[in-house]
Amino acid sequence: MAANLATYAKKNRIQFFLFNFTDLFGVQRAKLVPTSAVADMQKSGAGFAGFASWLDMTPAHPDMMVMPDATSVIQLPWKPELAWVAGNPWINDAPVAQAPRNVLLALAKEAASDNHVLMTGVEPEFHLIDADGSDISDPRDTQEKPCYDQLALMRRYEVIAEICRHMEALGWGPYQNDHEDANGQFEINWDYSEAVTTADRAVFFKFMVKEVAARHGFRATFMPKPFAHLTGNGCHAHISLWSRTGKKNHFADKKDEMGLSKTCHHFIGGLMKHAPALAALGNPTVNSYKRINAPTTTSGATWSPNAISYGGNNRTHMIRIPDAGRIELRLADGAANPYLLMAGILAAGRLGIAKKANPGKRMDFDAYAEPEKLGNAGKLPLNLLDALRALEADTDFNRALGKEFTAAYLKLKTDEWNSYSRHLTDWERERTLDC
């Protein structure tokens, strides 16, 4: 990857760069930098006012300089004169501890010192909807079970194929595209990578999908539950832990029934122990809690967890074991900030390893059909406030993520919950106006 952005620009005929950072709410912020200025900007960074984004800052804070990570640079396939580069916010010659990419980088560095490299792949689901956001974009997509519907996929072939071609051009290794379980819902899968790279690509993926959809007259949304009766948008994460050389998968053990090592079982135990707090990161909006713990959708299943449990190759549990040497976390949704999701997974899993957390007995039954068998399995938060309270109470998890980040995130997300709570809905008026 590029070390010198000016050289990269000359070689690839780049005219502008998007110097990008992602704030606490997952909003991508950027400045458009002409190639003529990129050499100086690579040294000094692009200046932002942190208070103008979702970071816990005030107008009195000094300039926040976003330093580009040249290894992350991506030339836009649909606009090749423009390149995108992920950046790390700094203030007064020190990284901003609450900035999501910095949180993940710090955890990844700490893990590497223990010869642990988190490798992840994500499956971000999205809906293609009308430009005004009122309904799905395809009025003929009405099947009760639309998953893998070939005709519905082909009616949006131009959009999906264009996104996939861009991913191939970028070298991401996309390997399948499908119509998902909800009407108007799609998913594109690509190869797994080290967690920071996966997060960078997931952030860029959301940007790219929205850009391509708009070029075709549609709107793409990763909203967790855009339609009450349809399956929501998840962001399933496939997880394994490797040595720094990449030669040893710390999760693999051929002697184990499921092909998982003790290290992996402890990692699962950590994810389960810290799941309520992790939900505050992986399910970060009010709307998120209409996807998990949800009633059955028109397809017959929500495909989202309703308890803190793990099973074999079984999609009704929060954690699935799809194959030897890896696990799938099915908790997070499309609103998750990719950097914070990866950071939360790494923090919770490594705490599990450190404390030799026991995940308990594997549950090999249909948790949707037989919920009574879940027994004493932990419950997921019912709403964003519950998740934020769980995050606040989980001191080990807070410490692993960093106190400055946790304090900032809790403050801003609690403000968001309070804003929602002050909102009067039509449902309330219909049910209580005559009280």
N, C-alpha and C positions, 0 to 999 in steps of 0.2 A: 504494500500500500504506500501511498504518498508520504514522504517525509517533508518535502518542500512544496507548499501549495502553489507557489509561483511557477515552479518547474512543471508541476502537474497541469496547471492551467495552460501553459504554452503547448505542452504535448497533446492535450485533449481539446484545445481550442475553446477553453472556458472563458466566458466574458464576465460572469458574476458568480459569487459564492453566497449561499445562505449560511451565515454563522448562526447556529441553532443551539438553544438549550431548552430543556423540558422542566416546567415548574412543578410544584408540589401537587397540583391538581391534574397533571398530565397534559397541560396546554403547551403546545410547541411555540416558542418565541424565537424570532429571528431578525437579523439585520441583513440587508442585501449589500454585499461588499463588491465593488468592481475589482476586476483582476489587477488593475493598476495600483490598487492600495493593499492587495492581499499580503504582500511580503511584510510590510510594516504591521499589519493587523495580526499576522501570525505570531509576531514577537510580542506585541503589546495587548492583543485581544480586542474585542469589540465591546464598547461601553454600553451598559444598560442601567436603568434605574430599577433596582430590585423591587421596590414598592409597587411599581407599575405592573408587576406580574403577581402570581399567587406564591409569594414567598413572605415569610414573616419579617418584614422590614418596614421602615418608615421613610418619608421623603427626606429625612435628615441623614440617611445612610449615604456614604460616599459611593462613587461609581462602582458598579459591579462589572468587572472585566471578564468576558467569556472567552477563554483560551481554547482555540480549536484543536481537536485531536485529529491530526492529519491522517492517522491510520483509519479513521472512520469515513473518509470522504467518499461520496457517491455522486457520480455524474447522472443527472436525471435523463433516463432513456427517452422520455417524451419531450424533453426540452434540453437538448444536449449542450447548449451554450451555458447552462446553469449547473452548479454543483452544490451539494448539501454536505455540511460537515458538523458533526456533533461537537459541542463544546462543554467545558467545565468552568463554572462560575468561580471567580476569585475576588476577594476584597482585601486591600492592604497586604498584598503579597502572600495571601493564605487562601486555600480553598474554602469555599462557603460550605460549611458542614451540613447545612440543611438541604443543599441542592441534591436532587435525586440521583443524578449520575455520579456525583462525588460520594454519596452514601454507598452505592454499589461498588465503586472502585476501591474504597477503603476496605470493605468487607472482602472483596476478591483478593486484595493484597494480603490481608490477614490470613485468609484461607491458604493462599499459596505458600506462606511461611510454614504451614503444616503439611505441605505437599498435597493440597486439595485444590482441584480446579473444577468448578461447577460447570457442567455441560448441560445445555437445555435446548429444547425445541418448543415452539408454541404453535397453537392452533387457534388463531383469532377468527371468530365468526363475525359476520356482518350482514346487514340487510341492505338491499338496493331498493330504495323507496322513491316516490315522486319528488320532484324538485321542491315542492312546498311542504314535504314531510307528512302529508296527510294519510298516505296508504302505500302499500308495496307498489313497485313500479310495473309489475306484470299482472294485469287484471285476469289473465287466464290461469294464473298460478293459484289454484283453489283446491288441490287435492287434500284430503284429510291426512294422508301420509305422503307428503311431497319429497321426502328425503331420497336423494339420488335420482330424482325424476329427470330422465334424459331430455324430454321435450322442453321442460322448464329451463334446464341448463342451456340448451341450444338457443332458446329465445334471448338469453343474455350472453351468448357466446362471444360477441364482439368485445364486451366489457371484460369478462373473465379471461379470455385469451390474450387480450392486450396486457393485462396485469401480469399474467404468467410469462409472456414473452419478455417483458421488462425484467422480471426476476431472473430469467435465464440469462439475459444480457449482463446482469449484475453478478452472475456467478453464484447465486444463492442455492442452486440445486432444487428448484421446485419439482415435485414429483406427482402431485395429484390435485385436481380441482373438482369440487363437487357442490351440488345443490344440497343444502343441509335440511334439518328436520322441520324448520318453519317455512311457511310460504314466503318467498322473496329472500331467503337466507342462503348464504354461500360461505365456503371455506376453501382456502388455498394453503397447502402444506409445503414447507421447504426444509432443507437439511438443518440439523442441529449444529450448534457452535458453542464456543465458550460464552458464558452468561452475558458479559458486557456486549459482545458482538451481537448476540441474539436480541438483547434489549435495544441496541441501536437499530437493528433491522426491523424490529417490531414497531418502533416509533416511526421509522421511515415508511414502513408498509402501510400504516394507517393514513399517513399523508398521501402516499401514492394512490391508494384505493380511492380516497375521496377526490383527488385530482382527476383520475381517469373516469370515475363515475360522472363527475360534473361535465367532462368533455363529451360524454354521451347523453347529456340531458337528464341525468339522474342524480340522486343524492345517496351517498353511502353513510350508514350509521353503525357504530359499534355499541350503541346504547344497550345496556344489559337486558332490558325488557321493553322494547318499543311498542309492542302490541300485547295486551293483557291475555289474549286467548292463544298466543303462539309461543313456541319455545324461544327462550332468550338467547342472547349472544354470550357464549362462554369464551374463555381464553385458557384452554387446557395447556398445562406445561408438562413436558416430558423431561425427566430429570435423571442424571447420573453424575457420579463424582469420580474424577480421574486424577492420576498423578500428574505432576507438572510436565513430565516427558511425554504424556499421552499414551504410554505403553501399558499402564495398569488401570483397569476399571475397579475402583474401590467398592462398587456395588455388586460385583459379580462373584459368584461362588457356585461352581458346578456341582458341589456336593449337596447344596440346599435343594429342597423340593421345588421351589420356585426360581432357583438360580440366583438368589439374593444373599449377599453376605450379612454378617452381623452388623457391620458398619451401616449397611443400607437399612436394616431393621431399626437401628438406633435413630437413623435419619428420619425414617417414617414416624418413629415415636416422638421426635422433636416437632415434626409438622403437626402431629395430632395434639400434642400438649399445648402448642402455641397457636392452634387454628383459630380460636376466637379473636386473638389479637391480629393474626395474619389477615383475617377477613377485612379488617379496617384498611389494609393496603390493597388486597386483591379484589375487594368488593367495596369501592370507595364512595359510592353515591347512594342517595336515598333510594333511587330506582333499583339498585343492585339487589335489594332484599325482596323485590318482587320476582326475582329469578330463582334464588335459593329458598328453600322451605316453601316452594310454590305449589299450588294445586295443579292437577293434571291438565295438560294442554290438549288441543284438538287432535294432536297426533297420538295421544295415549301416554306420553311420558314427558317429563320436563328435561331429562338428561342432566339434571343438576343435583348436587347433594342435599340431603336434608338432615344429616347427622355427621358426627366426626367418627368416621369408620374407614376401614380399608379392606379390600378383598382381592381376589385373584383377577382374572381377566373379566371384570364385572363392572359395568358402567353405572351401577346404581349406588356406588360408594364414593366417598370423597377422594380416596386414593385407590387407583387401579394398578395392578401389576400386569402390564400387557405382554411382557417378555422378560427373559432373564437379563439381569444387569441394569434394569431401569424401572422407573415408576412414573405414573402419571398423576398429577394433582389436578383435580377437576373443579376446584373451588372457585378460582378467579373468573372474572367476567371481562367483557370488552372495554369497560371503563377503566380497567386497571392501568396504572402508570407502569410501563414495562420495567423501568429501572427499579421502582419500589417493589414490584412483584418479585423480581429476581433477588433483590436484597433481602426481602422477607423470607423467601425460601431458603437462602443461604444461611441467614441468621438462625432461623428455627431449626433447620437440619443440623447445623454444627453444634447448637446447644444440645440437641438430642444425642449426638455422638459423644460430646464431652461428658454428659451425665448418664450415658448408657441407657437412655430412655427405652422403656419397654412398650411397644405399640399394642400389646395384648394379642388376643386371638384373632386370626384372620376370619373374616365373615364371608363365607361363600354361599350367600343366598340373595334373593331379589329383595333389596331393601325397600323398594316401592310397593311390592305385593305383600311383604310380610314385615312391616315396620316393627311389629311387636317383638321380633327376634333381635332387634338392636339392643334391647335390654338397657344397660346402664351407659350405653355409648353417649358421649358428650353431645350437646346440642350446639348448633351454630347460632350466631346472633340473629335475632328477629328483625333488627333494624340497624341503621347506621349508628345511632346513639349507643346501643348495646355494644357494638363492635369497638367504638371509640373508648368506651369505659373499660372494655377488656384490654385494649392496647395500653391504656393508662395504668392499669393494675398489674400488667405483666412486666415486672421490673427487670428480669433477666433479658427479655426480648428488647426492651427499651435500651438497656445498656449496650447490647450487641449492635443495635442500629445507630446509636449515638444519641445522647441526651438533647443536643441542640436540634437535631432533626425531629425527634419525637415531640418535643415541646412545640415546635413550630407547626408540625402537622396537626397535632391535637387542637391547637388554638384555632387554626384556620378552618379545619373540618368541623369543629364544634360551632363556630360562627355560621358555617353553612347549614348545619342542622337547625340552629336557632332561626335562621332565615326561613327555612322550610316550615318550621313549626308555627311561624307567624302567618303563614299562607292559609287562607280560608278556602276550602274546596267546595265544589258543587255537592259532593257526597254529603258533607257535613250539613249543609243547608237543607238538603232534601230530607235528611234523617232527623234533624233536631230543630228546625224552624218553628215547629208547632209544639215544642216542649213547654 
